[in-house]
Amino acid sequence: MERTCIIVKPDGVRRNLIGEVINRLERGGLSVRAIKMINAEIETLRKHYSAHVDKPFYKGLEAYMTEGPIIAMIFEGFDAVQRARGLIGHTDPGQANKGTIRGDLGEDSFEKADSEGRGLRNLVHASGTKEEAETEVKLWFEKEEILE
């Protein structure tokens, strides 16, 4: 079984979409193995988004991820990383297919965010690769927090 890290971002928490996100992932064949509500710390975000820290959009991303609590989760299942990404949809909610979490629930787009000079609010983070998932699981969770 494969694991992936899923984070409901501050806009998803604020809009009370936590249950909807979990429900869609569970209906898609994935099982929750860990879940917690936290305020993301800058140091953790810099490690999580290490590939983007030097990019122009990073400050906006960091501001977005610290504007409220997040829900960090671990989901498990067959081909969990790709399955979760398929259920969540394109990074830009404005381009996400209907039937995906971002396509159905997203209210933002790169175009809108850029015109307002802020980070993209896209509801959910999902690990991009198995290697990313392993790193993110260790970053956000202690071993004893994960249901085996």
N, C-alpha and C positions, 0 to 999 in steps of 0.2 A: 504493500500500500504506500502511496505517495502522500506527502503533506505539502500544504501551501499556506502562506501567510496572507490573510485578508484583513484590511483595516477599513472600517467605516469612518470616513473623514468627518471633520466638524460640521459640514453642511448636512450630511446624512444623519448625524446625531441630532442636530438642531431641528431637522424636519421629521423626526420620529420615524425614520426608515430602517432602523436596526432590525426589527422583526421581519420586515419585508425582505431585506438582504439575506438574512439567515434562512428564511423560508425558501427563497429561490435557489439558494445554494444547496439546501437539503433536498429539495425536489429534484435538483440536478444530479443527485446521487452522491453528494459529499456529506460527511459527518463532522460535527464540531468536536474538537479534541481539547480546546482551550479557548477561554474568552475572558476579557477584562476591559473595564472602562478606566481610562487613564488620561491625564494631561501629558501630551508628548513633550519631552524635554529636548532642548536645542541640541545637546550633545548626541542624543540618540537619533534625532532626525538627520544630523550631519553624517552619521555613520550609515543610516538607512539610505539616504540619497547621495552617498559619496561620489557617485559618477556625475552628479549635477551641481555640486557645491560651487564650482567655479563658473557656472553658466549664468547668463544675465537674468534668467527667470527664477533663480534659486531663492533669492530674498523674498519674493512674492509667495513662493511655495512654502517657505518656512513660516511666514506670517500667517498664511492660510491654515497650516497644520497646527498652529498654536492658538488659534482664535477661539477654541473650545475643546471639550473632551473628544476623544476618539475611542472607538471600540476595536481593540486588537484581538484577532482570532486566529486559530489554527484549524484548518479543515483537512480532512483525510479522505482518500478514495482513490479509485483507479484513475490514473492520468490526471490527478488533482490540479496540477498547475494549469494545464491547457484547458481542462474542463471549466475551472473557475473563470479563467480569462474569457472563454466563450460565453459564459453566462453573464458576465459583467459587461462586456462590449468594448467598443473602441474607446481609447483614452479621451477623445473629444466627444462629449455627449451629443453635440450637434451632428456628429457623423456616425454615431452608434446606431445599429439596427434596432428596429422595434422588436420587442420580445426579450431584449437584454435589459439588465438593470439600468445602465446609463441611458439606453435608448428610450426606455419607458418613463424613467423617473428623473433623468437629468434635465436641468434648466439652463445650463451654461454652454458656452462654446469658446474655442480659442479666439475667434473673432471678437466676441463680446468682451472676454477678459482682457484682450490686448487693447481694445478701444477704451476700456476703463482703467487701464494701467495696473492690473492686479493679476494674481495667480488664478489659474483655471480651477473652478470648483466642480469636481467630477465624482463626488460621492464616495468612491471606494478605491482602495489600492489592492492590487493582486500581484503576487510574485510573478516575475516574467519567465523564470527558468527554474529548474530543479535546484541548481546551485544557489540562486538568489533566495529561493524558499528556505533552504537549509540555513543560510546566513541570517535571514530575517527572523526565522523562528527562534534562533539562539539570541538574537538581539533584543527581541521583545518579550521573551518568556524564559523563566527559570525552568529547569527540568521538572521540578516537583509541581509546577502549575499545569503540566500537560497530562491529560488522561491517556493512559497506555492501553 
